[in-house]
Amino acid sequence: MDKRALGILGFFDPAVLAPYRQQPDKYTITTDHFEGRVTVTSEYFAELDEAAQDSEYIDVKFGYRTLKDGDLTIAAYLPDLLDHSPNHVDRWRPFIVDGADWLEDDQDVRFSLWYRRYLEGDWNVENGPAFQLVSEIKLINGLSREAVGRRLYAVDEPNISYPAAQNTHRYEDAHRELYGVLIDGLNKSAIEELGKRLGRPINAQNSRTRDVLAKIVPAANDPAFSDPLENISAQRRLASHKVRPAAKPMRAFEQFTADLESCHSALPHLRRALESELKMDAAKAMKRHDALEHLPRIVRPPEPNFSINDAALMVGRTISKAEFGFRHDIKGVHESELLLVYFSDGSVMGIDTGSNAANLRDKPSQPEDFHVDFRLHWVPPSVTT
């Protein structure tokens, strides 16, 4: 590795992230096999005044570098910290790791992957298992939302946290959070609706989610699906004990990565079974619902005299052709795109935009002072004798 490139990295004890983990209302830490990021939450940031925003803002990308004894350090990209998050420098300074006995570069696979992606710009580096697991959850949720209007998993993009240290307690704690995503996160109402759709009605409210899921989707009984979830449950039980054995050193990070890879291999069994039984394509279903979520919302109806009311004239007609581009120039009027929709009965709808731009020509204004409306031009159907 290029020593000059390593010079823009700072190495820190993982405890540097502890204060941020303890304030999830203020900060978000995302982690995966070889990378992570700590940021301020958008909700908290929006509540602050300008001075506090400067003080609290943080957005630092980091990787992991391994010591010869197996312990991990945080490898932070220093420009993120020094230039973008300067008020956090003093919080990180006490955790600097200097002159450490690093694992050889060719053995530290995790750090090599991060170095290749973020310092050498190699975007062929495959995403980690947490990212891939979340992608599979989104596919399954796309299917269930298309089929029954509900997510099977409570959250589309959960934050899956890796162990915060290399010991048994932190490993078990990470599984407790994963349990909340993959098992407690199953939506019983969605399971009931899917059961109806699949012709296997069931009352899920007083049963374990995993059990009722297996009753409506038999593939959930397959060990390839059930065994990784059983491991999560077992580790979660240990984490939930009021009194548990003293923590022991272990390669928690590495083992949790392997467990996530097993979970990522498990979820496609469920997804493919749902695709087969529902006769749907998960990727297409997810794409459709992503598009629906980005549709603008109507918050109030138009005035009765507005031309946009003529849009109702298009209902029930068959589109034969659509033309689109920029409208011809009109002196003293803003430029506009133009859409011409031709119908099979000879009718045509022209759509361009109107605005109050002329009214603001000599006035200081903000973006919200500028208004745009659609202008509809309706040509009736062909006249036949």
N, C-alpha and C positions, 0 to 999 in steps of 0.2 A: 504493500500500500504506500502511496505517495505521502511522505512525511509532511510536505507542505499542505496537503489536503487535511491531514490529521490536525494540523495547527488551528483549523477553524472549529474544532470540536473541544468541548469541555467534558470532563468525566466526573461523575458525582455518585455519592452513595445513594442507593434507592430510597433511603429515608427522606430525601429531599422532596419526594412527592407526597409524603404522609399528610402535611397540612392541607394540601389540595384535596386529597381523598376524604378528609374529615369535613369538608365543606361542599358537599355535592350540590347545594343550592347556589353556590357561587362559581364553582369550577368543574370542568368536565375533563376526565382523563380517559382517553381511549387507548387500548393496548392490543397488540397482536404479537404473533410469533417473533418478528424481528423489528417492530416499530411501535411507536406510540406518539401521543400528542397531548399536551395539557393546554386548555383554553379556558377563558372566562365564559360563563353561560350568557347567552344573549339576553335572557330575562333579567339577570342581575345587572348586567352592564347597562341596560336601558333605564334602570331605576336610579343610576348614579348621576350626579351633576358632572360638569365637564372636568373639573379638577380631580374628582374621584375616579372618573373614567381613565384619566391618564395614569393615576396611581395604581389602579387595580388591573389594568389590561395586561393580559399575558397570552401568548400564542407561541409555544415552543414545541418543535418536533424533536423527537429523540429516538435513539436506538439502544441496543444493549451490547456492552462489551464484557467479555468473560475473563475473570481472573483464573490463574492456574489451579486455585483451590476449588473452582466451580462456582464461586460467588459471582453475582452480576453487578455491573455498574451501569449507570445511565450515561449514554453518550449523547450529549445535547449539541445541537447546531448553534454555535455561539451568536451568529448574527440575529437569530430569533430572540435570544435572551438580551444581548447587549443593546441592539438597535430597536427592536420592536417591543421589548418588555423590560426597559431599564430599571423601573422601580422594584423589580423582583430580584435584581442582581444580589442585593445584600441578603435575601432569604436563601439564595443558593450557595453563596460563598462558603459558609461553614461546612458544606458537604462535599467540597472539592476532593477528588481522589487524584493524588499526584505521585509519580514515580512508582506505579503499581507493577506487579509481576503479572503481565498479561499472558493469556493463552496465545499460542502461536497463531498468526493470521490464518494459515491454511486449515487450522482446526476449529477456529471460532466461526462456524458456519453462519450463525445468526447475525453477527456483526458484519461479516462479509456481504451478506444479502443487503443489509441496510446501506452499507458503503457503496455497493454497486448501484443501487437504485438512486440514492439521494446525492451522492458525491460524484458518481461517474455518469449519471443519467441513463442507466440501463433499465428501461421500463419493461424489459422482458422478464424481470424478476417476478415470479408468481406471488400473488397476494397470500397472506397467511390464512390459517384455518378459521379464525374468528370472522374475518371478512367473508370467506366462502360460506360459512355456516349462516351468517346473516342473509347472504344472497339466496340461500335455499329457503329460509323462512319467508322471505319476500315472495318467492315463487309460490309457495304453498298458500300464503295468504291471498295472493292474486287469484288462485283457483277458488278458494272458499268464498271470497267476496263476490266473484262472478257467479258462483253457483247458488249461494244462499244469502248474499249481502252482508256477511259477517267475516271477520278475520278469525282463522283458526287459532293463531297465536296472537296474544294481546297486543304486541308491539311489532311493527314492521322492521325497525332498525334498532334492536336492543344494544346497549353498551355492554359487551362481554369483557369482564375484568380478569386479567391474569393475576396469579399469586403475587402479592406485594413483597414476598421474601422467600428464600429457599428453605422452607421448613414445613412440617406436616400441618400445622395450624393454618398457615396461609393457603396451603393447597386445599384443605377442607373448606375454608372460607370462600375460595374462588368457586368451588363446586356448589356451595349454598346459593351464591348469586346465579350460577348457571341453572340450578334447579328452578329458580324463579322464572327464568326465561323459557326453558324447554318443557317443564312439567307443570308448575303452578301457572305458567303463562298460557296453558291451553284453555280456550274459551268453551265452557260447557254449553252455553247457548248455541254456539256455532256447531258443536258436535251434535246437539239435538236436531238442528236444522239440516245438517248433512245426513243424519240418520233418516230423516223423513224423505229427503231427496233420493237416497239410495235404497229406499224401501225397507229400512231397518230401524223403525222408530224406537226411541229409547228415552228414558228419564235419566238424565245425567247428573241431576242436582245433588243426589245423596250418595254418589259413588266416586271412586278414584278416577280422575280424568284419564289416566293411562288405560284403565280397565274398560271404560265406556268407549274410548277411541278404538280399542281392539275389537269391540263388538260390532262397530259399524264399518271398520276397515280391517279385515283379518290380517293384512300384511303387517299391522302393528304388533302381531304376535311373533313375527319372525325374529329370531335371536339377533340377526344383523341390525335390527331396529331396537329391540328391547334391551339387549345387553348393555349398550352404552348408557342408556337411561337408568338402568339398574345401578350402574357404577356411580352415576351422579347422585342417586338417592342414597346410596350407602355412605358416600362422603358427606353428604348434607346432614345425615343423621349424626355423624360424629361431630360436625361443626355446631349442631344445635344442642348438644348435651351441655347441661349446666356445668358439669364437671367432666373434663376430658383429660386424657393422659397428657403429660408434659410434651411440649413440642420437641420434635426431633429434626435434625438436619436432613434434608432430602433434595433431590433435583426437582423441586416443585414445578418450576417453570417448564422444564422439558417434559415432565409427565403430563402436565395439564395440556401442553401442546398436542401430545399424542392422544389424550382423551378427546380434545376438540376435533382432531382428525377423524376419530371414530364416530363422533356425533355427525360430522359433516358427511361421512359415508352412510350413516343411518338414515338421515332425512330423505334422501332420494328414493328410498324404498317406499316411504309414505307418499311422497309426491307422485311417483309413477303409478302407484295403486289408485290414487285419486284421479289422476289423468285418465286412466283406463276406465274406471267405473263411471266417471262423470262425462267421459268422451269430450274432454277439453284439453287444450294446450296451455300449460302453466305460464310459459313465457308470453304468449299472446294475451292471456287473461291479465297478467301483471301490467303489461304495456297499456292495455285498455284502461285499467283503473288508475294508472299513473297519469294518463291523459285526462281522464275525468276529473282528477283532483286539481289539475292545472287550468281547467275551464274557468273563465271569469264568472262571477256570480251576479245575478240581477238582484238589486236591493230595493228598487222601487219601479213602478210602472211608468211609461212615458205619458206625456200630456196628450189629450185626445187629438189635438191638431198636428202632432208630430208625424213626419213622413214615415218614421220607422214602423208605425202601425200597419203600413201596407205589407209588411213582412208576412202577415197572416194570409195574404193572397197566394203565397207560394205553397201552402199546405195542400197536400194531395196531388200536386202536379209532378210530372216526370221530367227530370233534368236531361236534356239532350246534349248540352254543350256548356262549357264555362270558359270565359275569356278573362284575363286579368293582366294588369300592368299599371302604368301611370296615366292619369287623366290628362287630357289636353290642358294647356295653360289657360288660365282666366286672369285677365289683368286685375291687379289689386287683391287677388285671392291666394291663399296658401296653396302649395302643391298638395296633391292627394293621390293615393293609389285608387284604382278603379276595378271593380268586379262586375262583370256582365254575365248573368245566369240566363241561359236560353232553355225554354221548356218545349216539350214535344207538341203542344197545341199552338205554338207560335208566339206565346207570351214571353216577355223578357223583363228581368229585374236588373236595373243598374244600381250599384251601391258605391258611393264615394263618401267623402267626409266633409262636414262643415265645422266651423270653429268660431271662437270669439277673438281670433288673433288680431283683427283690425281694431277692436275696442281697446286692446292693450298696447297699441303701437307706441304711445307717448307716455305710458304709465309704468312706474317701477312695479314689478310683479313677481310672485312666487309661482312655482310649478302648479300648485293647486288652484291658482287663479285662472289657469288656461283650461278651456273646456273644448271637447271634441264631440261631435255627434255624427251619426250616420245619416246620409241623405239618400233616400230610396226613390228611384224613378221607375214607375211601373208602366210597361207597354202591354195593353190587353191582348188577348188571343187573336189569331188571324180571323178576319171576317170572311165568311163564305156565303154564297148566295144559293 
